[in-house]
Amino acid sequence: GAVVSQHPSWVICKSGTSVKIECRSLDFQATTMFWYRQFPKQSLMLMATSNEGSKATYEQGVEKDKFLINHASLTLSTLTVTSAHPEDSSFYICSARGDNEKLFFGSGTQLSVL
Amino acid sequence: GESVGLHLPTLSVQEGDNSIINCAYSNSASDYFIWYKQESGKGPQFIIDIRSNMDKRQGQRVTVLLNKTVKHLSLQIAATQPGDSAVYFCAENSFGNEKLTFGTGTRLTIIP
């Protein structure tokens, strides 16, 4: 099946710094990728839809200036958490839709902001 | 707003027994449903899907049942194994809507 690679798998950073998370579709092209956030014992909440070559579409309540998304190619989308604060600590997951319309997920990135 | 929810947040099943995880959805326009398995610290893993023109679909040890009349979805896992312990999410979307809506999740624990 299709593989979505997400990197890093975990990151610890100081408050006020920025963190970049990469999401790559390894064996297929994805014009659309999705970014989710998941708090402990909760479901996945869609943050934004990343569109190759255009601006991302953010869900209501998600700050676009804080969560910068860049979908520069058909196989790569990045999420940058700018000026991270402890409340941004969460599990971030990306996904991409394959040719068969199934959604494949990355392995997630655990962000801890000190 | 529209939502997809689960009846039970936790479920414990004896190894070897069958398990059933339920999901209710409210969007009558939903026409595609998916079950995902998420292990601790990992991303969701696709298990099985079903479209609204079907009532039942079977995979390896898993069966998904869809009852559109009552907007109910279930995942049956046969002969459960310790590796089946995880959180299971149902998700749905509708034609023309590329976004998935996830349910709240059920933690399945297999008792040895």
Interface residues (C-beta under 8 A of the other chain):
Chain A: G1 V4 Q6 T32 F34 Q42 S43 L44 M45 L46 T49 F91 I93 S95 R97 K102 L103 F104 F105 G106 S107 G108 Q110
Chain B: I34 Y36 G41 K42 G43 P44 Q45 F46 D49 F89 E98 K99 L100 F102 G103 T104 G105
